[in-house]
Amino acid sequence: MAQLGKDALLAMIRDGKHMTLRQEMRLTSLLSLPAILAQLSSILMQYIDASMVGQLGADDSAAIGLVSTTTWLFGGICNATATGFAVQVAHLIGAGKPREARSVLRQSIITVIIFGLALGLIGFAISPSLPHWLNADDKICGNATVYFMIFSMAIPLLSLDFLASGMLRCSGNIKVPSLLNVMMGVLDVVFNYFLIFPEHHLSLLGINFTLPGAGLRVTGAALGTFLAELFTCFGMFYYMCFKSRELKLTQEHGSFKPQKACLKKAVKIGLPMGIQHFIMCSAQITITRIVAPLGSIPLAANSFAITAESLCYMPGYGIADAATTLVGQSIGAARRDLTRQFANITVVMGMVVMGIMGVLMWLCAPTMMGIMSPVQGIIDQGTVALRIEAWAEPMFAAAIVSYGIFVGAGDTLVPCVMNIVSMWGVRITLSALLVLHYHMGLAGVWTAMCTELIFRGIIYLVRLKSGRWIKVKYQES
């Protein structure tokens, strides 16, 4: 008997048909695998990107690492805005209402463009002051300002990219956004190669080459990311509007003017996510303020270790993307049975995959850090950090995937509170205690991080088991 494909299995959710455990697991795998590969490929490109900057020295690396948590803050707010609309689309498609889903898409485009422009202007305005707010050494402030200023100019593109990617995933198409995100990572590396380094000579098989280079160092890294985002945004948005079977806007005419009912639902879903991300990243920025006075080497080691750890936890985010789609469409189709089944399957899958990745990270930590920086102090401190963090990976997976499940159900307020309590009540408090009182340095920060992620995973699993999040229903206005 031939196995059903992704589209046929998704149709079974919408049509109310019974699914076997094997079919549920197959559909979960079909949606998860492209997202996992995309996340890993994207992080691998960022890993190479970081290693390029690492060749410039500790100060340039520290300048980018200093503002990285703030870039996550702005990026997360953009993502929360887009998700408020994308979850509505998942519910509507699950309920068999594609026309209404496209109506939500039209309204979201104008809203996200306006929001992205406003957020970009805020980022541009605070760029000169940001490094000083983060308690940075004067010698890295100039480069940090330029990097964040260029990033801020890309925020409108980033907002549209998040919107298109989220809409496609929630419609059941994970393959296209995954491939385009891989492309973005590749483009980032290529652009960075020519923009960061000066012109240099290579010899291959006895043939001499001269490769052009702008020699812009930190500025080149920022411009490379901007250009990669520009090309990816165009591709993602074009596919969503003109090629997607479920979402293409040429299927009928409709208004792009945001309506109150749609905006209200988007705010209900996205606002808790935005508040959570703001507070969570504020906590990360607070941690950066704790690390920054330790010097350029600990600051660079912290930044590189975060990039290296991403190789382990990004598969969890790929599975979480699949969980959001599966749960969102199951909720829209009023399939409570499938909602719980897909929740259990995705969480177990995430914990197994990230548990294995945690073991590999512990074993390969010195090599991972050595690729990104030739500075021995950065390698040593980063290795210690990664080996501490490796113990938290399975429970970190539980938190990541559970959050994707709750988002798919439209349940974002309670998880927001849980994350805030976990981050500020455990990680920040413990980091300050271990660094400032017990003088454990960077190892203290990562010990606190490991402890907090285990705690967060436990409370997420408790909520997942309670089933209260399933009570969130999509209601037509």
TORDREN-35517 format. One record per residue (C-alpha): residue number from 1; x, y, z. Coordinates in Angstrom, 2 decimals. Layout:
# residues N
   num      east     north        up
   NUM         X         Y         Z
...
This chain:
# residues 477
   num      east     north        up
     1      0.00      0.00      0.00
     2      1.46      3.35     -1.06
     3      2.22      5.83      1.68
     4      0.30      9.08      1.66
     5      2.17     12.33      1.06
     6      2.21     15.46      3.22
     7     -0.70     17.17      1.50
     8     -2.91     14.10      1.66
     9     -2.14     13.64      5.37
    10     -2.88     17.30      6.13
    11     -6.18     16.90      4.27
    12     -7.08     14.06      6.63
    13     -6.90     16.54      9.53
    14     -9.21     19.01      7.80
    15    -11.62     16.30      6.60
    16    -12.03     14.76     10.06
    17    -10.62     11.37      9.01
    18     -9.06      8.93     11.45
    19     -5.27      8.84     11.44
    20     -3.16      5.94     12.63
    21     -0.17      6.53     14.88
    22      2.09      5.65     11.96
    23      0.43      8.31      9.78
    24      0.70     10.90     12.57
    25      4.39     10.16     13.00
    26      4.96     10.23      9.25
    27      3.26     13.62      8.89
    28      5.26     14.98     11.83
    29      8.48     13.76     10.22
    30      7.56     15.14      6.79
    31      6.98     18.60      8.27
    32      9.85     18.49     10.75
    33     12.70     17.24      8.55
    34     12.83     20.18      6.09
    35     12.58     22.63      9.01
    36     15.33     20.85     10.95
    37     17.64     20.78      7.93
    38     16.93     24.45      7.25
    39     17.63     25.44     10.84
    40     20.86     23.43     10.90
    41     21.98     24.80      7.55
    42     21.16     28.35      8.62
    43     23.09     28.01     11.87
    44     25.98     26.33     10.08
    45     26.19     29.38      7.83
    46     26.06     31.65     10.90
    47     28.79     29.49     12.42
    48     30.97     30.08      9.36
    49     29.98     33.75      9.43
    50     31.08     34.00     13.08
    51     34.36     32.27     12.27
    52     35.04     34.92      9.61
    53     34.56     37.71     12.11
    54     36.57     35.71     14.65
    55     39.62     35.95     12.40
    56     39.54     39.74     12.88
    57     40.35     39.48     16.58
    58     38.64     39.62     19.97
    59     37.59     43.28     19.80
    60     35.69     43.03     16.50
    61     34.07     39.79     17.66
    62     33.09     41.43     20.94
    63     31.55     44.42     19.10
    64     29.12     42.15     17.25
    65     28.55     39.94     20.28
    66     27.71     43.00     22.37
    67     24.64     43.93     20.30
    68     23.59     40.39     19.36
    69     21.07     40.14     22.19
    70     19.49     43.42     21.10
    71     19.21     42.17     17.52
    72     17.40     39.09     18.89
    73     15.07     41.41     20.78
    74     14.06     43.34     17.67
    75     13.88     40.20     15.55
    76     11.67     38.48     18.12
    77      9.25     41.40     18.22
    78      8.97     41.25     14.42
    79      8.32     37.51     14.62
    80      5.63     37.94     17.29
    81      3.81     40.45     15.10
    82      3.86     38.08     12.12
    83      2.82     35.09     14.23
    84     -0.31     36.86     15.43
    85     -1.58     36.68     11.85
    86      0.00     33.35     10.81
    87     -1.73     31.38     13.60
    88     -5.08     32.74     12.41
    89     -4.25     31.40      8.94
    90     -3.40     27.95     10.35
    91     -6.75     27.80     12.17
    92     -8.70     28.95      9.10
    93     -6.98     26.50      6.75
    94     -7.58     23.71      9.27
    95    -11.25     24.70      9.33
    96    -11.40     24.53      5.52
    97    -11.67     28.30      4.97
    98     -8.85     29.22      2.55
    99    -10.58     32.39      1.28
   100    -10.79     33.78      4.82
   101     -7.14     32.80      5.35
   102     -6.10     34.87      2.33
   103     -8.12     37.79      3.68
   104     -6.08     37.66      6.89
   105     -2.90     37.53      4.82
   106     -3.84     40.70      2.91
   107     -4.55     42.60      6.09
   108     -1.31     41.40      7.68
   109      0.91     42.74      4.88
   110      0.08     46.40      5.46
   111      0.22     46.03      9.24
   112      3.62     44.33      9.21
   113      5.14     46.85      6.77
   114      4.08     49.80      8.95
   115      5.27     48.06     12.13
   116      8.61     47.08     10.58
   117      9.32     50.63      9.43
   118      8.52     52.04     12.87
   119     10.67     49.49     14.66
   120     13.54     50.08     12.23
   121     13.46     53.81     12.92
   122     13.59     53.15     16.67
   123     16.60     50.87     16.23
   124     18.38     53.41     14.03
   125     17.76     56.17     16.57
   126     19.17     54.25     19.55
   127     22.22     52.85     17.71
   128     24.73     55.51     18.91
   129     23.75     55.09     22.57
   130     23.22     51.32     22.69
   131     26.85     50.19     23.30
   132     27.18     52.63     26.21
   133     23.90     51.39     27.72
   134     25.38     47.88     27.57
   135     28.38     48.94     29.65
   136     30.87     48.29     26.82
   137     34.51     49.32     26.59
   138     34.98     52.45     24.45
   139     37.23     50.63     21.99
   140     34.38     48.47     20.68
   141     31.54     51.03     20.84
   142     32.07     52.49     17.36
   143     31.91     49.15     15.54
   144     28.96     48.00     17.66
   145     27.02     51.17     16.75
   146     27.62     50.75     13.01
   147     26.65     47.07     13.08
   148     23.35     47.71     14.88
   149     22.56     50.73     12.70
   150     22.81     48.64      9.53
   151     20.80     45.85     11.15
   152     18.06     48.37     11.98
   153     17.83     49.34      8.31
   154     17.05     45.69      7.51
   155     14.21     45.38     10.06
   156     11.37     46.08      7.55
   157     12.77     43.29      5.35
   158     13.08     41.02      8.35
   159      9.45     41.68      9.29
   160      8.18     40.72      5.83
   161     10.43     37.65      5.80
   162      9.00     36.47      9.12
   163      5.47     37.07      7.86
   164      5.90     35.16      4.60
   165      7.82     32.33      6.26
   166      5.24     31.98      9.04
   167      2.30     32.08      6.65
   168      3.79     29.39      4.41
   169      4.61     27.13      7.37
   170      1.15     27.50      8.89
   171     -0.41     26.65      5.52
   172      1.52     23.36      5.63
   173      4.39     24.36      3.30
   174      7.58     24.06      5.34
   175      9.83     23.04      2.44
   176      9.92     26.38      0.57
   177     10.67     28.67      3.56
   178     13.23     26.14      4.75
   179     15.06     26.14      1.40
   180     14.95     29.92      1.18
   181     16.36     30.28      4.69
   182     19.19     27.94      3.71
   183     19.78     30.17      0.69
   184     19.93     33.19      2.98
   185     22.65     31.56      5.06
   186     24.70     30.74      1.97
   187     24.30     34.27      0.60
   188     25.32     35.71      3.97
   189     28.58     33.77      3.90
   190     29.32     34.73      0.28
   191     28.60     38.42      0.79
   192     30.56     38.47      4.04
   193     33.56     36.83      2.41
   194     33.89     39.66     -0.09
   195     32.83     42.49      2.22
   196     34.69     41.65      5.46
   197     38.15     40.85      4.12
   198     40.44     42.91      1.86
   199     41.63     41.78     -1.56
   200     43.81     38.68     -1.23
   201     45.62     36.11     -3.35
   202     44.99     32.38     -3.51
   203     46.84     29.52     -5.18
   204     44.93     26.42     -6.29
   205     46.52     23.58     -8.26
   206     49.36     25.86     -9.25
   207     47.00     28.58    -10.52
   208     47.08     31.96     -8.80
   209     43.87     33.86     -8.15
   210     43.19     37.36     -6.92
   211     39.90     37.62     -5.07
   212     38.37     41.06     -4.62
   213     37.49     42.27     -1.15
   214     36.16     45.46      0.39
   215     37.99     45.06      3.71
   216     35.09     46.54      5.69
   217     35.49     44.20      8.70
   218     32.49     44.61     11.09
   219     30.67     46.93      8.69
   220     31.08     44.32      5.96
   221     29.53     41.65      8.20
   222     26.48     43.84      8.74
   223     26.12     44.70      5.04
   224     26.47     41.04      4.07
   225     23.59     40.10      6.34
   226     21.49     42.99      5.00
   227     21.96     41.90      1.38
   228     21.24     38.24      2.17
   229     18.03     39.29      3.93
   230     17.01     41.45      0.95
   231     17.22     38.59     -1.57
   232     15.53     36.10      0.76
   233     12.69     38.45      1.61
   234     11.95     39.01     -2.07
   235     11.92     35.27     -2.81
   236      9.77     34.38      0.20
   237      7.25     37.13     -0.41
   238      6.98     36.40     -4.14
   239      6.32     32.70     -3.55
   240      3.69     33.40     -0.89
   241      1.77     35.94     -2.98
   242      1.97     34.31     -6.43
   243      2.88     30.60     -6.12
   244      1.46     29.15     -2.90
   245     -1.57     26.95     -3.63
   246     -3.34     27.95     -0.42
   247     -2.25     31.58     -0.10
   248     -1.57     33.13     -3.52
   249     -3.44     36.40     -3.71
   250     -4.33     36.15     -7.42
   251     -7.17     33.72     -6.64
   252     -9.61     36.53     -5.84
   253     -9.71     40.26     -5.18
   254     -9.80     41.55     -1.62
   255     -9.04     44.51      0.58
   256     -5.63     45.03      2.14
   257     -7.05     47.41      4.73
   258     -6.62     45.95      8.26
   259     -9.93     45.18      9.94
   260    -10.59     45.52     13.66
   261    -11.56     41.86     14.20
   262     -8.41     40.54     12.51
   263     -6.15     42.99     14.35
   264     -7.78     42.11     17.66
   265     -7.04     38.40     17.17
   266     -3.50     39.18     16.06
   267     -2.92     41.30     19.16
   268     -4.37     38.59     21.41
   269     -1.92     36.03     20.02
   270      1.08     38.21     19.23
   271      1.12     40.71     22.09
   272      1.97     38.17     24.83
   273      4.68     36.78     22.54
   274      6.07     40.27     21.94
   275      5.99     41.17     25.63
   276      7.60     37.86     26.51
   277     10.33     38.30     23.93
   278     10.96     41.86     25.04
   279     11.34     40.81     28.67
   280     13.33     37.68     27.81
   281     15.75     39.59     25.59
   282     15.95     42.34     28.18
   283     17.15     39.60     30.48
   284     19.70     38.52     27.86
   285     20.84     42.13     27.57
   286     21.17     42.25     31.36
   287     23.38     39.17     31.16
   288     25.46     40.91     28.48
   289     25.91     43.78     30.95
   290     27.11     41.26     33.53
   291     29.57     39.68     31.06
   292     30.83     42.89     29.37
   293     32.95     44.13     32.32
   294     34.79     40.79     32.34
   295     36.62     41.91     29.17
   296     36.68     41.31     25.40
   297     37.73     37.65     25.64
   298     34.83     36.49     27.89
   299     32.41     38.63     25.88
   300     33.58     37.14     22.57
   301     33.64     33.63     24.08
   302     30.05     34.10     25.28
   303     28.92     35.24     21.83
   304     30.70     32.42     19.99
   305     29.47     29.80     22.46
   306     25.88     30.95     21.88
   307     26.40     30.54     18.13
   308     27.96     27.11     18.62
   309     25.14     25.98     20.90
   310     22.65     26.97     18.21
   311     23.76     23.93     16.23
   312     22.24     21.84     19.02
   313     18.99     23.63     19.72
   314     17.97     24.72     16.21
   315     16.63     21.23     15.41
   316     14.25     21.80     18.30
   317     13.01     25.00     16.66
   318     12.51     23.09     13.40
   319     10.31     20.55     15.18
   320      8.52     23.40     16.99
   321      7.65     24.90     13.58
   322      6.07     21.60     12.58
   323      4.25     21.43     15.93
   324      2.75     24.90     15.41
   325      1.40     23.86     12.00
   326      0.04     20.49     13.15
   327     -1.57     21.79     16.32
   328     -2.88     24.93     14.62
   329     -4.63     22.99     11.87
   330     -5.90     20.36     14.33
   331     -7.38     23.10     16.53
   332     -8.98     24.73     13.49
   333    -10.51     21.38     12.49
   334    -11.75     20.82     16.09
   335     -9.66     17.61     16.34
   336     -8.85     17.47     20.06
   337     -7.58     13.90     19.73
   338     -5.03     14.80     17.06
   339     -4.03     17.96     18.91
   340     -2.84     15.99     21.92
   341     -1.27     13.24     19.80
   342      0.78     15.65     17.72
   343      1.82     17.50     20.88
   344      3.18     14.31     22.46
   345      4.91     13.11     19.30
   346      6.70     16.40     18.62
   347      7.88     16.88     22.21
   348      9.37     13.37     22.42
   349     11.01     13.81     19.01
   350     12.53     17.13     20.05
   351     13.91     15.80     23.33
   352     15.52     12.79     21.63
   353     17.11     14.80     18.83
   354     18.44     17.55     21.08
   355     19.62     15.02     23.67
   356     21.81     13.43     20.99
   357     23.01     16.85     19.86
   358     23.90     17.70     23.47
   359     26.19     14.67     23.68
   360     27.91     15.67     20.44
   361     28.31     19.24     21.68
   362     30.00     18.08     24.90
   363     32.44     15.92     22.92
   364     33.18     18.44     20.16
   365     33.17     21.69     22.17
   366     36.92     22.50     21.79
   367     36.77     21.92     18.02
   368     33.60     23.99     17.62
   369     35.15     26.94     19.43
   370     38.50     26.53     17.65
   371     36.85     26.90     14.26
   372     35.39     30.27     15.22
   373     38.42     31.85     16.88
   374     42.19     31.32     16.97
   375     42.42     33.04     20.39
   376     43.14     30.37     23.00
   377     41.42     32.22     25.82
   378     38.20     32.39     23.81
   379     38.46     28.68     22.96
   380     39.04     27.65     26.60
   381     36.23     29.72     28.10
   382     33.80     28.82     25.29
   383     34.52     25.12     25.72
   384     33.70     25.25     29.43
   385     30.46     27.10     28.65
   386     29.33     24.59     26.01
   387     30.04     21.59     28.21
   388     27.98     23.09     31.02
   389     25.10     23.82     28.65
   390     25.12     20.34     27.07
   391     23.40     18.91     30.17
   392     20.33     21.09     29.61
   393     19.62     20.24     25.97
   394     16.82     17.63     26.43
   395     14.82     19.88     28.77
   396     15.54     22.88     26.57
   397     13.94     20.87     23.75
   398     10.87     20.26     25.91
   399     10.48     24.02     26.39
   400     11.10     24.92     22.74
   401      8.69     22.38     21.24
   402      6.03     22.89     23.91
   403      6.07     26.60     23.18
   404      5.53     25.87     19.48
   405      2.56     23.69     20.46
   406      1.02     26.41     22.62
   407      1.48     29.00     19.85
   408     -0.32     26.71     17.40
   409     -3.22     26.54     19.84
   410     -3.23     30.32     20.20
   411     -2.27     29.96     23.87
   412      0.49     32.51     24.39
   413     -0.34     34.41     27.60
   414      0.42     31.72     30.21
   415      3.65     30.57     28.48
   416      4.68     34.24     28.39
   417      4.36     34.46     32.18
   418      6.16     31.13     32.63
   419      9.12     32.27     30.52
   420      9.40     35.58     32.32
   421      9.35     33.94     35.75
   422     11.92     31.36     34.65
   423     14.31     33.83     33.03
   424     14.22     36.59     35.62
   425     13.55     34.49     38.68
   426     16.17     31.84     37.96
   427     18.68     32.78     35.25
   428     19.26     36.46     36.02
   429     19.22     36.04     39.78
   430     21.57     33.05     39.68
   431     23.90     34.68     37.10
   432     24.32     37.79     39.23
   433     24.94     35.65     42.32
   434     27.53     33.36     40.69
   435     29.40     36.12     38.83
   436     29.25     39.04     41.23
   437     29.33     37.20     44.56
   438     31.13     33.92     43.85
   439     33.32     35.36     41.02
   440     32.80     32.36     38.72
   441     33.11     34.50     35.57
   442     31.62     33.24     32.33
   443     31.21     29.72     33.76
   444     28.83     31.18     36.34
   445     26.64     32.70     33.64
   446     26.37     29.40     31.78
   447     25.76     27.42     34.95
   448     22.82     29.70     35.64
   449     21.62     29.26     32.05
   450     21.78     25.46     32.31
   451     19.84     25.47     35.58
   452     17.17     27.79     34.22
   453     16.61     25.80     31.02
   454     16.08     22.60     33.00
   455     13.59     24.42     35.23
   456     11.80     25.88     32.20
   457     11.53     22.49     30.52
   458      9.95     20.99     33.65
   459      7.25     23.66     34.00
   460      6.44     23.46     30.29
   461      5.99     19.69     30.49
   462      3.68     20.13     33.48
   463      1.49     22.54     31.52
   464      1.56     20.32     28.44
   465      0.36     17.34     30.47
   466     -2.43     19.39     32.09
   467     -4.12     19.93     28.71
   468     -5.45     23.37     29.68
   469     -3.91     24.91     26.56
   470     -6.20     22.78     24.33
   471     -9.21     24.74     25.55
   472     -8.14     27.67     23.39
   473    -10.46     27.61     20.37
   474    -10.55     29.61     17.17
   475    -13.71     31.67     17.07
   476    -15.03     33.28     13.93
   477    -15.90     36.92     14.46
